[in-house]
C-alpha cells in the first residue's frame, strides 16, 4: 500500500520540480533583461548628458544675432546691456526666464519675452510703459496708458501733465487706484478739446479739477468723469479766446457750464485771479 502511494506521488513531485525550474529560469531571464535595459538606459542618460554639455560649449550654438523688438524708445544696446545679452553667448547655455526677470527690472519695461531660434539667434520682444501723466510724489512716478504706475528717479522728468492729490496716499489703495483709472479716462476724453493739459488735481472734497496749459482756465469736473461733460467743455473752449481773463468752468451742473472768476485757492497753477467775467 505504501509502495502504491509513493508511485503515485512521484510524478507530481517531478512535475513540481520541472515547474519550479521553469519559473526560476524565466525569473533569471527577466532579471537579466531588466538589468540589461537598466545598463542601456544609464548609458543613454550619461551619453545624453555628455552630448548636452558638449553642445552647451560648442561654437556652433554661439549666438551670432540678437533680435530686439520694442514698442517704445529703448535702444537695442540698452536692452542687451540690461539683459546681459552679448553676441557669442551659447543659446543652449542661458536661462531665458532669468533674462526676462532682469529685463523686467528696467523701470520702462512692462514685459519681456526671450526665446531662441536654433542654431544661432536670440529673440527679445519688449513692451514698454507709455506714460501719460507724472504723479506728484517724492520719487519720480509715472502713470501709463494701462493704468499702471512705475518709478524712474534716474532720469529727467518727462514733459507730461501732472496728477496731484495722491502725495500722501499709497498707490495700492482702492482710493488711489480709482483716481488713477479716472485720470486715464480724463486724459483720453480731453483729447477732443484740442488743448494741452497742465495738471489733473484730485481732492477728496472737490473731486477732479483740470488745468489747461495754453489758457487761464481751470475746469471742475466733480467726483465723476462723465463723457457728456467733455462734449460741453469742448463747445465752450471753441469760443473761448486764449487771452480771456482767468476763469473756472464749473461742470457740476446738469447740462450746463457755469463760469466763475478764478478763486484764490487755485492760485499758483499757471493762472492769475480775476475780479469778474
C-alpha positions as CSV (number, residue, x, y, z in Angstrom):
1,X,0.0,0.0,0.0
2,X,2.9,2.4,0.8
3,X,4.6,1.5,-2.4
4,X,1.5,2.4,-4.4
5,X,1.3,5.8,-2.7
6,X,5.0,6.5,-3.4
7,X,4.5,5.6,-7.0
8,X,1.5,7.8,-7.3
9,X,3.2,10.9,-5.7
10,X,6.4,10.6,-7.7
11,X,5.1,12.1,-11.0
12,X,3.6,15.0,-9.1
13,X,6.8,15.8,-7.4
14,X,8.7,15.6,-10.7
15,X,6.1,17.9,-12.3
16,X,6.5,20.4,-9.4
17,X,10.3,20.3,-9.8
18,X,10.1,20.9,-13.5
19,X,7.6,23.8,-13.0
20,X,9.9,25.4,-10.3
21,X,12.9,25.1,-12.6
22,X,11.0,26.7,-15.4
23,X,9.8,29.6,-13.2
24,X,13.4,30.1,-11.9
25,X,14.8,30.2,-15.4
26,X,12.1,32.7,-16.5
27,X,12.8,34.9,-13.5
28,X,16.5,34.8,-14.1
29,X,16.0,35.7,-17.8
30,X,13.6,38.6,-16.8
31,X,16.2,39.9,-14.3
32,X,19.0,39.8,-16.9
33,X,16.7,41.6,-19.3
34,X,15.8,44.3,-16.8
35,X,19.5,44.6,-15.8
36,X,20.5,45.0,-19.4
37,X,17.8,47.6,-20.1
38,X,19.0,49.5,-17.0
39,X,22.6,49.5,-18.2
40,X,21.4,50.7,-21.6
41,X,19.3,53.4,-20.1
42,X,22.1,54.6,-17.8
43,X,24.4,54.7,-20.8
44,X,21.9,56.7,-22.8
45,X,21.4,59.2,-20.0
46,X,25.1,59.5,-19.4
47,X,25.7,59.9,-23.1
48,X,22.9,62.4,-23.4
49,X,24.3,64.5,-20.6
50,X,27.7,64.4,-22.2
51,X,26.2,65.4,-25.5
52,X,24.3,68.3,-23.9
53,X,27.4,69.5,-22.1
54,X,29.3,69.3,-25.3
55,X,26.7,71.3,-27.2
56,X,26.5,73.9,-24.5
57,X,30.1,74.9,-25.2
58,X,30.3,74.2,-28.9
59,X,30.8,77.3,-31.1
60,X,28.1,76.1,-33.5
61,X,25.5,77.3,-31.0
62,X,27.1,80.7,-30.2
63,X,24.7,83.5,-30.9
64,X,25.5,85.5,-34.0
65,X,22.3,87.6,-34.0
66,X,20.3,89.1,-31.2
67,X,17.0,90.5,-32.5
68,X,15.4,93.1,-30.2
69,X,11.8,94.3,-30.9
70,X,10.4,97.1,-28.8
71,X,7.3,99.3,-29.0
72,X,9.0,102.2,-27.3
73,X,12.1,104.3,-27.1
74,X,14.6,101.8,-25.7
75,X,17.5,101.1,-28.0
76,X,18.8,97.6,-28.8
77,X,22.0,98.3,-26.9
78,X,20.1,99.3,-23.8
79,X,18.1,96.1,-23.8
80,X,21.1,93.9,-24.4
81,X,23.1,95.6,-21.6
82,X,20.2,95.4,-19.1
83,X,19.6,91.8,-20.0
84,X,23.3,90.9,-20.0
85,X,23.0,89.6,-23.6
86,X,26.0,89.6,-25.8
87,X,27.0,88.1,-29.2
88,X,28.8,84.8,-28.7
89,X,26.6,83.6,-25.8
90,X,25.7,79.9,-26.2
91,X,21.9,79.8,-26.9
92,X,21.7,76.5,-25.0
93,X,23.6,77.7,-22.0
94,X,21.4,80.6,-20.7
95,X,18.1,80.7,-18.8
96,X,15.5,82.7,-20.8
97,X,13.4,83.1,-17.6
98,X,16.3,84.8,-15.7
99,X,16.9,87.2,-18.6
100,X,13.2,88.1,-18.7
101,X,13.3,88.8,-15.0
102,X,16.3,91.0,-15.3
103,X,14.7,93.0,-18.1
104,X,11.5,93.4,-16.2
105,X,13.5,95.3,-13.5
106,X,14.1,98.1,-16.0
107,X,11.8,100.9,-15.0
108,X,10.5,101.4,-18.5
109,X,9.9,97.8,-19.4
110,X,6.4,96.3,-18.8
111,X,7.0,92.8,-20.1
112,X,9.9,91.0,-21.8
113,X,9.8,87.8,-23.8
114,X,13.0,86.0,-24.6
115,X,13.3,83.0,-27.0
116,X,15.9,81.2,-29.0
117,X,16.0,80.3,-32.7
118,X,18.4,77.5,-33.4
119,X,21.2,77.4,-34.1
120,X,22.5,81.0,-33.5
121,X,19.7,83.6,-32.9
122,X,18.1,85.1,-29.8
123,X,14.8,87.0,-30.0
124,X,13.8,89.6,-27.4
125,X,10.3,91.2,-27.5
126,X,9.9,94.2,-25.3
127,X,6.7,96.0,-24.3
128,X,7.4,99.4,-22.7
129,X,5.5,101.6,-20.4
130,X,3.8,104.5,-22.3
131,X,3.4,107.3,-19.7
132,X,0.6,109.8,-19.9
133,X,1.0,111.5,-16.5
134,X,3.6,112.4,-13.9
135,X,2.3,111.7,-10.4
136,X,3.4,114.3,-7.9
137,X,5.3,112.2,-5.3
138,X,8.7,112.2,-3.6
139,X,10.1,109.9,-6.3
140,X,9.5,110.5,-10.0
141,X,6.4,108.3,-10.6
142,X,4.6,107.9,-13.9
143,X,1.1,106.6,-14.9
144,X,1.0,104.7,-18.2
145,X,-1.8,104.1,-20.6
146,X,-2.8,100.8,-19.0
147,X,-3.3,102.4,-15.5
148,X,0.0,101.0,-14.2
149,X,2.4,103.1,-12.2
150,X,6.2,102.9,-12.3
151,X,9.1,104.8,-10.8
152,X,12.1,106.2,-12.6
153,X,14.1,108.6,-10.4
154,X,17.3,108.2,-12.5
155,X,16.2,110.4,-15.5
156,X,14.8,113.8,-16.2
157,X,11.0,114.2,-15.7
158,X,9.1,113.8,-19.0
159,X,7.1,116.7,-20.3
160,X,3.7,115.4,-19.3
161,X,0.7,116.6,-17.4
162,X,0.8,116.3,-13.6
163,X,-1.5,114.3,-11.4
164,X,-1.7,115.8,-7.9
165,X,-3.6,114.9,-4.7
166,X,-2.0,111.5,-4.1
167,X,1.2,112.7,-2.5
168,X,0.3,111.1,0.9
169,X,-1.9,108.2,-0.3
170,X,-0.3,104.7,-1.0
171,X,-0.9,104.0,-4.7
172,X,-2.1,100.4,-4.0
173,X,-5.1,101.6,-2.0
174,X,-8.6,101.5,-3.6
175,X,-8.9,105.3,-3.5
176,X,-5.6,105.8,-5.3
177,X,-6.4,103.1,-7.9
178,X,-9.8,104.7,-8.6
179,X,-8.2,108.1,-9.1
180,X,-5.5,106.7,-11.4
181,X,-8.1,104.9,-13.5
182,X,-10.2,108.1,-13.8
183,X,-7.2,110.1,-14.7
184,X,-6.5,107.8,-17.7
185,X,-10.1,108.3,-18.8
186,X,-9.9,112.0,-18.3
187,X,-6.9,112.3,-20.5
188,X,-8.4,110.2,-23.2
189,X,-11.6,112.3,-23.3
190,X,-9.8,115.6,-23.1
191,X,-8.1,115.0,-26.4
192,X,-11.3,116.1,-28.1
193,X,-10.7,119.6,-26.7
194,X,-7.6,120.1,-28.9
195,X,-5.7,121.7,-26.0
196,X,-2.8,120.6,-23.7
197,X,-3.5,119.8,-20.1
198,X,-1.1,121.1,-17.4
199,X,-2.5,119.2,-14.4
200,X,-5.2,117.0,-13.1
201,X,-5.9,117.7,-9.5
202,X,-7.8,115.4,-7.2
203,X,-9.3,116.4,-3.9
204,X,-11.4,114.4,-1.6
205,X,-13.8,117.3,-1.2
206,X,-13.9,118.9,-4.6
207,X,-13.2,115.9,-6.8
208,X,-11.3,116.5,-10.1
209,X,-10.1,119.8,-11.4
210,X,-8.3,120.1,-14.7
211,X,-5.8,123.0,-15.5
212,X,-5.0,123.9,-19.1
213,X,-1.6,124.7,-20.4
214,X,-2.4,127.3,-23.2
215,X,-5.1,129.4,-21.5
216,X,-6.0,130.6,-18.0
217,X,-8.8,128.1,-17.4
218,X,-9.5,125.6,-14.6
219,X,-12.3,123.0,-15.2
220,X,-14.1,121.5,-12.2
221,X,-15.3,118.0,-13.1
222,X,-16.6,116.9,-9.7
223,X,-16.2,113.4,-8.4
224,X,-17.1,111.6,-11.6
225,X,-15.6,111.7,-15.1
226,X,-18.6,111.9,-17.4
227,X,-18.1,111.8,-21.2
228,X,-21.0,114.2,-21.9
229,X,-19.4,116.9,-19.8
230,X,-16.3,116.8,-22.0
231,X,-18.5,117.5,-25.0
232,X,-19.9,120.6,-23.3
233,X,-16.5,121.8,-22.4
234,X,-15.2,121.4,-25.9
235,X,-18.0,123.6,-27.2
236,X,-17.2,126.4,-24.7
237,X,-13.4,126.2,-25.4
238,X,-14.1,126.5,-29.1
239,X,-15.4,130.1,-28.5
240,X,-13.1,131.0,-25.5
241,X,-10.1,133.0,-26.6
242,X,-6.7,132.2,-25.0
243,X,-6.3,135.8,-23.9
244,X,-9.5,135.9,-21.8
245,X,-9.2,136.5,-18.1
246,X,-8.6,133.6,-15.8
247,X,-11.7,131.6,-15.0
248,X,-13.2,128.4,-13.7
249,X,-15.5,126.3,-15.7
250,X,-17.8,124.5,-13.2
251,X,-19.4,121.5,-14.9
252,X,-21.1,120.1,-11.8
253,X,-24.5,121.1,-13.0
254,X,-26.9,119.3,-15.3
255,X,-26.3,120.1,-19.0
256,X,-24.6,123.4,-18.4
257,X,-21.3,125.0,-17.5
258,X,-21.1,127.9,-15.0
259,X,-18.1,130.2,-15.4
260,X,-16.7,131.8,-12.2
261,X,-13.9,134.2,-11.5
262,X,-10.7,132.4,-10.6
263,X,-10.7,131.8,-6.8
264,X,-7.8,132.4,-4.5
265,X,-7.4,128.8,-3.5
266,X,-6.5,127.8,-7.1
267,X,-3.7,130.3,-7.5
268,X,-0.2,129.2,-8.2
269,X,-1.1,126.8,-11.1
270,X,-0.1,129.0,-14.0
271,X,-3.2,131.3,-13.9
272,X,-4.0,134.6,-12.3
273,X,-7.2,135.5,-10.4
274,X,-9.6,137.9,-11.8
275,X,-12.5,140.0,-10.4
276,X,-15.5,139.2,-12.5
277,X,-16.3,137.8,-16.0
